[in-house]
Amino acid sequence: AVRELTHLIGEDRKLYMTVCSFLRTLFVNTGHALFCTLRATVLMAAHDRQPSCSSAHVQRWDPCHRCCWGLDAAIRDGHASTRGVREIAAFLPPLGARAPRTPA
């Protein structure tokens, strides 16, 4: 199903971003992490797809690409490379920059 979805998206940036936005909305509304997993899976499938949807397109389109790429490589290799850690860290906000939690 992911392969078919990635094939349908092809190199259409607007459609790719619409799918990502839809998956984010589903996650926000339901709290089901499976929508985050599906979004990451679609991103990595688009990254891996050759030659029509090169990773260069996804790198430009999706701000999450570098973080997902670093996490995917770490999981695949069983450890995080220095480059992978840098990619993940660059995506995450500095610890002091997080929005304060409001008491429930």
C-alpha positions as CSV (number, residue, x, y, z in Angstrom):
1,A,0.0,0.0,0.0
2,V,2.9,2.4,0.8
3,R,4.5,1.6,-2.5
4,E,1.3,2.4,-4.3
5,L,0.8,5.6,-2.4
6,T,4.4,6.7,-3.1
7,H,3.9,5.8,-6.8
8,L,0.7,7.9,-6.9
9,I,2.5,10.8,-5.3
10,G,5.5,10.5,-7.7
11,E,7.2,13.9,-7.9
12,D,4.2,16.0,-7.0
13,R,5.3,18.1,-4.1
14,K,1.8,19.5,-3.4
15,L,0.3,16.0,-3.2
16,Y,3.2,14.8,-1.0
17,M,2.7,17.6,1.4
18,T,-1.1,17.1,1.4
19,V,-0.6,13.5,2.4
20,C,1.8,14.4,5.2
21,S,-0.5,17.1,6.4
22,F,-3.5,14.7,6.4
23,L,-1.5,12.1,8.3
24,R,-0.5,14.7,10.9
25,T,-4.1,15.8,11.3
26,L,-5.2,12.2,11.8
27,F,-2.5,11.8,14.5
28,V,-3.5,15.1,16.3
29,N,-7.2,14.1,16.2
30,T,-6.8,10.5,17.3
31,G,-3.5,10.3,19.2
32,H,-2.7,7.1,17.3
33,A,1.1,6.8,16.7
34,L,0.5,4.6,13.7
35,F,-0.2,7.8,11.7
36,C,3.3,9.1,12.6
37,T,4.8,5.7,11.6
38,L,2.9,5.8,8.3
39,R,4.2,9.3,7.6
40,A,7.8,8.3,8.3
41,T,7.3,5.2,6.2
42,V,6.0,7.2,3.3
43,L,8.9,9.6,3.6
44,M,11.5,6.8,3.6
45,A,9.7,5.1,0.7
46,A,9.9,8.3,-1.3
47,H,13.6,8.6,-0.3
48,D,14.3,5.1,-1.5
49,R,12.3,5.3,-4.7
50,Q,14.4,5.5,-7.8
51,P,14.8,7.0,-10.3
52,S,11.6,9.1,-10.6
53,C,11.4,10.4,-7.1
54,S,15.0,10.9,-6.0
55,S,15.9,11.6,-2.4
56,A,16.9,15.1,-3.5
57,H,13.2,15.9,-4.0
58,V,12.2,14.7,-0.6
59,Q,15.1,16.4,1.1
60,R,13.8,19.7,-0.4
61,W,10.1,19.0,0.3
62,D,10.1,17.6,3.8
63,P,11.8,19.3,6.8
64,C,11.6,15.9,8.6
65,H,13.7,14.1,6.1
66,R,17.1,14.4,7.7
67,C,15.8,13.4,11.1
68,C,13.9,10.3,9.7
69,W,17.0,9.4,7.6
70,G,19.2,9.5,10.7
71,L,16.8,7.4,12.7
72,D,16.2,5.0,9.9
73,A,19.9,4.5,9.4
74,A,20.5,4.0,13.2
75,I,17.8,1.4,13.4
76,R,19.0,-0.4,10.3
77,D,22.7,-0.4,11.4
78,G,22.0,-1.1,15.1
79,H,23.9,2.1,16.1
80,A,23.9,5.8,15.3
81,S,26.7,7.2,13.3
82,T,28.2,10.7,14.1
83,R,26.5,12.0,11.0
84,G,23.2,10.4,11.9
85,V,23.3,11.9,15.4
86,R,24.0,15.4,13.9
87,E,21.1,15.1,11.5
88,I,18.7,14.1,14.3
89,A,20.0,16.8,16.7
90,A,19.7,19.5,14.1
91,F,16.0,18.7,13.7
92,L,15.2,18.8,17.4
93,P,14.8,22.1,19.2
94,P,17.3,23.1,21.9
95,L,16.3,21.8,25.3
96,G,15.8,25.3,26.7
97,A,13.6,26.3,23.8
98,R,10.7,24.0,24.5
99,A,7.3,25.5,25.3
100,P,6.6,25.3,29.0
101,R,3.9,22.8,30.0
102,T,0.8,24.2,31.4
103,P,-0.6,22.4,34.5
104,A,-3.7,20.3,33.7
